[in-house]
Amino acid sequence: MSLQSTSDRTVLATLHKRALQVVWPVWNNEQRRLRAPLRAVLPTVLTFIALSVIQSAIRARYTHPVRELLEITGLTVVLGSAILLSAYVLDRRHISAFGLSFDRQWWQSFVVGGAVATLINGGALAVALAADWATVTGVTQGSGDLSFLPAMCVVFGYIALAAAWEEFTMRAAMVKNLTEGTADFLPQWAAIGVAVLISTLIFAFLHGAKVTQPSQYGYYLIAGLVLSAVYVLTGELALAVGFHAFYNFTQSAIFGLGHSQQTPELLVVDIIGPSYWVGEEGLVFVIFAIIGGLFLIAYIRWRDGTLELSNHLTIYTNR
């Protein structure tokens, strides 16, 4: 072996070592993937930017109903791309590890989440009507250029995809990766707690455009905690996605309780009560969101026979 070749290998080994030291803050060489904080936030940041660009371009050129159909298509592409990017590039894990198994039990849980959401929104409407804070003024209105049923299908598709996007980025990608990133330094329960806290704060912050006073953030903090609790107890997104999608859909499109969401309405409701109680972030909705969370936890206890933090959140198995 020549002295020159030995020297070249030594130089290359030194350069490789220095390169690993430079990228260490952002790259996990052992697992050959980005560090947990980047894996946690990049899906949210990248998809948020992509959706903003797509939405701005579509709304500048198209009007209802073509606008909504194009936005649904764009949202589908962005969500699918985010899942694949996270699974194959950022996280290097199978999509089922995010809680997206899509098997029979997954869809059963999705339906249960949707049923609970529908039930509690019906309860919120019943309270508002009983307290004379709302009155029903009509049915099947507000579909615009489409007939009522197609309009409702378009709205459900848009709301369901938006809910799935939030649940994937806020719960699956963020909570899971933040938990993995802190599990080596904290007990499992503490690592999950930190991940849930950070995710919930970001979730509430991203809804800040709907907030007119700081106390209203409480509604979104509670919603984030409810959805996170369901995820960390099951390690799956089915209940959270089902609950989130049907909560938003039935609140506005079925029971006419929406404020910021302008959708067709099965029941047209005139809300005349105090915003403190029946505003979009009013106490009636806060209370029923908590009740919904308790129903979901009771279902998990009945289905699984126990309530335990999912081990899937701290176990990494590469693809």
Secondary structure, 3 states (H helix, E strand, C coil): CCHHHHHHHHHHHHHHHHHHHHHCCCEECCCCEECHHHHHHHHHHHHHHHHHHHHHHHHHHCCCCHHHHHHHHHHHHHHHHHHHHHHHHHCCCCHHHHCCCCCHHHHHHHHHHHHHHHHHHHHHHHHHHHCCCEEEEEEEECCCCCCHHHHHHHHHHHHHHHHHHHHHHHHHHHHHHHHHHHCCCCCHHHHHHHHHHHHHHHHHHHCHHHCCCHHHHHHHHHHHHHHHHHHHHHCCCHHHHHHHHHHHHHHHHHCCCCCCCCCCEEEEEEECCCHHHHCCCCHHHHHHHHHHHHHHHHHHHHHHCCCCCCHHHCCCCCC
